[in-house]
Amino acid sequence: MTTFSKSVRRYEKECEKAGVPAETVMAFLVELSQQERYNLYLHYEDEMPEALEKSFDAGMARILKQEPMEHVLGYSWFYGYKFIVNEDVLIPRPETEELCVNILQRMDEYFKDNETIDCTDVGTGSGAIAIVLAKEEPKVRMHATDISEEALVTARKNAENNGADIKFVAGDMLKPLIESGRKLDVLVSNPPYIPAEEKMEKSVVDFEPHVALFGGSDGLKFYREIFKDCRKVLKDKAFMAFEMGWDQRERMSALVEEMLPGARYEILKDMNGKDRMLFVYFNL
């Protein structure tokens, strides 16, 4: 038996040696114990219950081998909602919450008089973006696509668990939308945008699906695919919203201007001051 404080301090030191952020220890303990952080601090010098200690030790052993904490837990929190995550889907990132905030704001601004807002999340993965938009904006009629059937199994479970009404369709990028004749007010995508040769952290490369990470030699492959066919699926007045790589501003601007001449666009910074969101507007 050991106290909470001794166990946390020991694993924080081991994390530093292993190259894992030390704050992961307390974050994992909070989730595993199902207690608020302040409550743990109140009992910091108490002995840790035996069952919790065993689970904590077993989980930390995996985390010290670079396995993501969210995979050890089997879930991740995003925008206040709980999502199943596994090897078939990307773990939702905090930066993507900012994308959702900006999408919702623009829906309110541009479609406040609409009775419904037709929206599709292309390459939905865990379903995180689609579910947040469907839950937070009652007007939204949400569809979501992904090329991975395995990812869609997880996305459907997440939608069911969070009470979100979403139609999921398997298919490559915009093909299912074009084939069904669907027309959108809003097209959303967080496509793979990491250049193929870029070095990534072991916890990402070894445990997250490569199909959801890498976007060709320059990271822009899937934006090109969407830009090429987007007018086939967008209504006359519509906008598109994307997450993008922090260092892609110049290349992305050139690509939009080349492939979507005349469209108005803006690239937004995240809370860390990095270029992370692209919005493209048609007749708005």
N, C-alpha and C positions, 0 to 999 in steps of 0.2 A: 504494500500500500504506500502511496505517496500523496503529498498535498498537491492542490491545484498549482500553487506557485512554483514548487520545485519541478513539476512536470513541464510547465510552460517554459520556465527558464532553460531547462535542459534541451528542449526541442528547439527553442529559439537559437541556441548556440549551434546545434546540429544543422539547422537550416542555413545559417550563415556559412558554415563550412561547405554545404552542398549547393550553394548558390540559389537557394529558395528564399523568397522574401520572408523575413522573420514575422511579419504581421499575419502570415498565413496560419501560424500556430493558434493564436487567439481566435481568429475567424473560424477556424475548423472546430475549436472547442465550443464556441458559442452555438454553432449549428448542431453539433453532435449532442450537446447537453440539453438543447432546447430551452436554454435560459438566456435572459437578457445579460448583456455584458456587465452592467452595473451590479447585478445580483451575484455574478461570479466573483467580482472583486470584493464584494462583501464577505464572501466565504473563501477568499483566496488562500488562507492558511489552513483551511479544513482539509481532511483527508478526502481524496477523490473516491467515489463509490467504485467498488471492484469491477462491476460490469462496464462502467463508463471508462475506467482506466484501460481495460482490455481493448475496447473498441477504439479508444484514442491512440493507443500504442500501435495497433494494427493499421489504422488509417495513416498515421504519421510515417510509418515504415514505407508505405506506398508513395506518399507525398515527397519523402526524401529521395525517392528514385525518380523524381520529376513528373510523376503522374499528377494531373490537375486535381485540385481539391474537389472541384465540382463532380468529377468522375468518381471519386472516392465516395462522395455523398450520394451521387446519383441524380442530383438536381442542382439548379442554379436559380438565383433570384434576378428578375429583370423587370424594371418599371413597377415593382411591387407585386409582381405575379411570379408564381413558382413554376419552373419548367423542368421537365425531365431532360437530362442531357446524357449522351453516351458517345461511343466511337463513330456513330453515323451522322452526327450533327455538330456544328460549331457551338462552342459555349458562347452565349450572348455576351457582348462586351458593353461596359458602361457608356462608351462613346455612341453606341447605337441607340441608347435611350435618348440622347440629344437629337438624333435624326427623327425619332418618333415625335418628340416635342415640336420640332419645326414643321413636320408634316401636318400635325393636328392644328397648329396655328394657321397654316396656309389653307387648310380645308375650311376653317372658320372664316377666313378672310375672303376666299374666292368663291366658296360654294354655300354661303350662309343662307341663300334663298332656295337652295335645292331641297327637294323632299328626300332624295337619296343621293349617295355619292358612290359611284362604281369604282372600285379599287382592286388592284391585283398586286400581290407581293411575288415577284419573280425570283425563284431560287430561295424558297422560304426557309429551308433547313429545319430548325426546331419549331418554326412557326412563330417565333417571338414577335417579330414586327407585325405580322398579320393579326395576331391575337390582341396585341396592345391596341392597334388602331380600331379593331372591331369592338373591343370592350370600351374604349374611351370615346368613340364617336358613334352614337346611335344611328346616324344616317347612313353609315357605311354598309354597302353590300360587298362583302369581302370574298375574293377568290385568292388562291395561292397555288403556285406551281413549283415543282422541283423535278430534276431529272432522276433523282435518287428515290427509288421506291422505299428503301430502308429509312431514309430521312422522313418521308411522308408518313410512315407508320408512327414515328415519334411525334411528328407535328399534329397528327390527328388525336393522339392521346393527350397532348398538351392542350389542344382546343377543347376537348371534352372535359378535362380536369378543370379548366378555367371558365367553362360555360360560354365559349365563344362560338358563334355561328359562322362557319367558314366552309366553303367548298374547295377541296383540295384536288388538284389534277396533276397527274404525272406527265412530264414532257420536257423537251429541251428549250429553254429560254422562252421566246414568244410563240413558238409553234402551236401549243395548245390554244392560245388566245386567237391566233389567226384562223386556225381550223374551225373553231367554234363561232367565229364572227363576233366575239365579244368586244365591246367598245368601252373605253375607260375615261373617267374623269381624272384619275390619279394612277400612275404606274410607279411602283416602289421596287427598288432592288438594292440589296447589299451583296453584289456579286464578288466572286473571287478576284482580288486585285493585287495580289503579291506577285512580283516578277518571278519567273520560274527558277532563276539562279540565286535568288536572295537567300541568305542564311537566316534560319529561324531558330527560336529556342527549342530545346529538346522536348519540352512539355507540349509544344504545339505540333511539331513535326511527327513525333512518335505516337501521339494520342488523338489528334483531330484529323478529320477526313481531308485528304489532299485535294479532292475534287471541289471542295468548298474554299480552298485557300489560294490556289495559284491561277493567275490570269494571263498565261502566255509569257512571251519573252519580255514584254514591257509592262505587264499587269493590266493592259487595257483591252484585252481580247473580247471580253464579254460586254463591255460598254459599246464596242464597235457593233457587235451583233444586235444589241438592243437599239442603238441609234439607227441602224440600217432599216429596221422594220417597224419602228415604233409608231409611225404615222398610220400604219395599217390597223392599229388597235386603239388609237387615241381618238377621242371626240374632238370636235373643232376647238373647243376651249378645254384645256387640260394642262396638267403639269406632271413632270417626272421628278422623282427624288432618289438620290443614290448616296451610299457611303462610298468613300474613296480613300486612297492612300495619302498620307500627310504630305508626301513629296511629289505629288502628281499634278499640282495646280497648272503649271505651264503646258504640259502635255495634254491634260484634260481640256483646257481652254481651247487649244489648237484643234483638238478633235471635235469638240462641239461646233466650233465655227466652220470647220470643214464639212462635217456631215449633216449639220442642222442649221444651215445658213438662215439668218433672219429670226431664229428663235432667241428669246431673251433668257439669260441664264445668270446664276450667281453661285459662287463658291463660298461656303460659310466655314468659319473657324469653330472648333470645339472649345470647351472650357479651359483647355491647356494652350489655346492660341494656335492650334495646328489646323491646316486646311483639311477638313474631313467630310464635308457634305456638298453635294452638287444638286442644285435645283434648276430644272429647265422648264420654261413656261411657253405655252402656245396660246396666243390670243387672250392673254390674261393681263 
